[in-house]
């Protein structure tokens, strides 16, 4: 039982040693410890503030990113609309140009047909004139010898004209 119940002298010397150790620690060690704890507390406070600032910056960057993405989408839509309008304009221009060229080709073809028609009419007139001259020549060459000969000549000419017509 002596181990569990210390004597008064032992308690006294233990108390003196304890107070001496506490005094030495209080004089030399605790100022450094409290200073280190205060610096650590200040560092943690600064770190928390820096983290809050970084978080706020991150949130503002996220908001800016959202705004920038929205602007980019709007710009993309505007560009796509512009491209669509340009495409439609090019298609309309191509159609108009094709129409213009087709109208020109049709007008050229009509003019060509008209020219061919006029040439054919001139040739028919020339043929008629030649035929008339030929008939007149034949009439003049042949002395009309009588009414029977004249009737025969007129019938013959009519037959030739019918043959030429067919």
C-alpha positions as CSV (number, residue, x, y, z in Angstrom):
1,X,0.0,0.0,0.0
2,X,2.9,2.4,0.2
3,X,3.0,2.8,-3.5
4,X,-0.5,4.2,-3.6
5,X,-0.3,6.6,-0.8
6,X,2.8,8.9,-1.1
7,X,4.3,10.6,1.9
8,X,4.2,14.4,2.5
9,X,7.9,15.0,1.8
10,X,7.6,13.3,-1.6
11,X,4.6,15.4,-2.4
12,X,6.5,18.6,-1.3
13,X,9.5,17.9,-3.5
14,X,7.3,16.9,-6.4
15,X,5.4,20.1,-6.0
16,X,8.6,22.2,-6.0
17,X,9.9,20.4,-9.1
18,X,6.6,20.8,-10.8
19,X,6.4,24.5,-10.0
20,X,10.0,24.9,-11.1
21,X,9.3,23.1,-14.4
22,X,6.1,25.2,-14.9
23,X,8.0,28.4,-14.1
24,X,10.8,27.5,-16.6
25,X,8.3,26.5,-19.2
26,X,6.2,29.6,-18.6
27,X,9.3,31.9,-18.9
28,X,11.0,30.3,-21.9
29,X,8.8,27.8,-23.7
30,X,5.2,29.1,-23.6
31,X,5.9,32.4,-25.3
32,X,7.3,30.5,-28.2
33,X,4.5,28.0,-28.1
34,X,1.8,30.7,-27.9
35,X,3.6,32.7,-30.6
36,X,3.7,29.6,-32.8
37,X,0.0,28.9,-32.1
38,X,-0.9,32.6,-32.9
39,X,1.1,32.4,-36.1
40,X,-0.5,29.2,-37.0
41,X,-3.9,30.7,-36.3
42,X,-3.1,33.7,-38.4
43,X,-1.9,31.5,-41.2
44,X,-5.0,29.4,-41.0
45,X,-7.2,32.5,-41.0
46,X,-5.3,33.9,-44.0
47,X,-5.6,30.6,-45.8
48,X,-9.4,30.5,-45.1
49,X,-9.7,34.1,-46.4
50,X,-7.6,33.2,-49.5
51,X,-9.7,30.1,-50.1
52,X,-12.9,32.2,-49.8
53,X,-11.4,34.7,-52.3
54,X,-10.4,31.9,-54.6
55,X,-13.9,30.5,-54.3
56,X,-15.5,33.9,-55.1
57,X,-13.2,34.3,-58.1
58,X,-14.1,30.8,-59.2
59,X,-17.7,31.7,-59.0
60,X,-17.3,34.9,-60.9
61,X,-15.3,33.0,-63.5
62,X,-18.1,30.5,-63.8
63,X,-20.6,33.4,-64.2
64,X,-18.3,35.0,-66.8
65,X,-17.9,31.7,-68.6
66,X,-21.7,31.3,-68.7
67,X,-22.1,34.8,-70.1
68,X,-19.3,34.2,-72.6
69,X,-20.9,30.9,-73.7
70,X,-24.3,32.6,-74.1
71,X,-22.7,35.3,-76.2
72,X,-20.9,32.7,-78.2
73,X,-24.1,30.8,-78.9
74,X,-25.8,34.0,-79.9
75,X,-23.0,34.9,-82.2
76,X,-23.0,31.4,-83.6
77,X,-26.7,31.6,-84.3
78,X,-26.3,35.0,-85.9
79,X,-23.5,33.6,-88.1
80,X,-25.6,30.6,-89.0
81,X,-28.5,32.9,-89.9
82,X,-26.2,35.1,-92.0
83,X,-24.8,32.0,-93.8
84,X,-28.4,30.8,-94.4
85,X,-29.4,34.2,-95.9
86,X,-26.2,34.2,-98.0
87,X,-27.0,30.7,-99.2
88,X,-30.5,31.6,-100.2
89,X,-29.3,34.8,-101.9
90,X,-26.7,32.8,-103.9
91,X,-29.4,30.3,-104.9
92,X,-31.8,33.1,-105.9
93,X,-29.0,34.8,-107.9
94,X,-28.1,31.5,-109.6
95,X,-31.8,30.9,-110.5
96,X,-32.1,34.5,-111.8
97,X,-29.0,34.1,-113.8
98,X,-30.2,30.8,-115.2
99,X,-33.6,32.4,-116.1
100,X,-31.8,35.3,-117.8
101,X,-29.6,32.9,-119.8
102,X,-32.6,30.8,-120.7
103,X,-34.6,33.8,-121.8
104,X,-31.6,35.0,-123.8
105,X,-31.3,31.5,-125.4
106,X,-35.0,31.5,-126.2
107,X,-34.8,35.0,-127.7
108,X,-31.8,33.9,-129.7
109,X,-33.7,30.8,-130.9
110,X,-36.7,32.9,-131.8
111,X,-34.6,35.3,-133.7
112,X,-32.8,32.4,-135.5
113,X,-36.2,30.9,-136.4
114,X,-37.4,34.2,-137.6
115,X,-34.3,34.6,-139.7
116,X,-34.7,31.1,-141.1
117,X,-38.3,31.8,-141.8
118,X,-37.5,35.0,-143.7
119,X,-34.8,33.2,-145.6
120,X,-37.2,30.4,-146.5
121,X,-39.8,33.0,-147.6
122,X,-37.2,34.8,-149.7
123,X,-36.3,31.5,-151.3
124,X,-39.9,30.7,-152.0
125,X,-40.4,34.1,-153.5
126,X,-37.3,33.6,-155.6
127,X,-38.6,30.2,-156.7
128,X,-42.0,31.7,-157.6
129,X,-40.2,34.5,-159.4
130,X,-38.1,32.0,-161.3
131,X,-41.1,29.9,-162.0
132,X,-43.0,33.0,-163.2
133,X,-40.1,34.0,-165.4
134,X,-39.9,30.5,-166.7
135,X,-43.6,30.4,-167.5
136,X,-43.5,33.7,-169.1
137,X,-40.5,32.6,-171.1
138,X,-42.2,29.5,-172.3
139,X,-45.3,31.5,-173.1
140,X,-43.4,33.9,-175.1
141,X,-41.4,31.3,-176.8
142,X,-44.3,29.4,-178.0
143,X,-46.3,31.3,-180.4
144,X,-49.7,30.8,-179.5
145,X,-51.0,29.0,-182.4
146,X,-54.6,28.9,-181.5
147,X,-57.2,28.5,-178.8
148,X,-56.6,24.8,-178.5
149,X,-52.9,25.3,-178.1
150,X,-53.4,28.0,-175.5
151,X,-55.7,25.9,-173.5
152,X,-53.4,23.0,-173.7
153,X,-50.5,25.2,-172.5
154,X,-52.5,26.6,-169.6
155,X,-53.6,23.1,-168.5
156,X,-50.0,21.9,-168.7
157,X,-48.8,24.9,-166.6
158,X,-51.5,24.2,-164.0
159,X,-50.4,20.5,-163.8
160,X,-46.8,21.6,-163.3
161,X,-47.8,24.1,-160.6
162,X,-49.8,21.4,-158.8
163,X,-46.8,19.0,-159.0
164,X,-44.5,21.7,-157.5
165,X,-47.0,22.3,-154.7
166,X,-47.2,18.7,-153.7
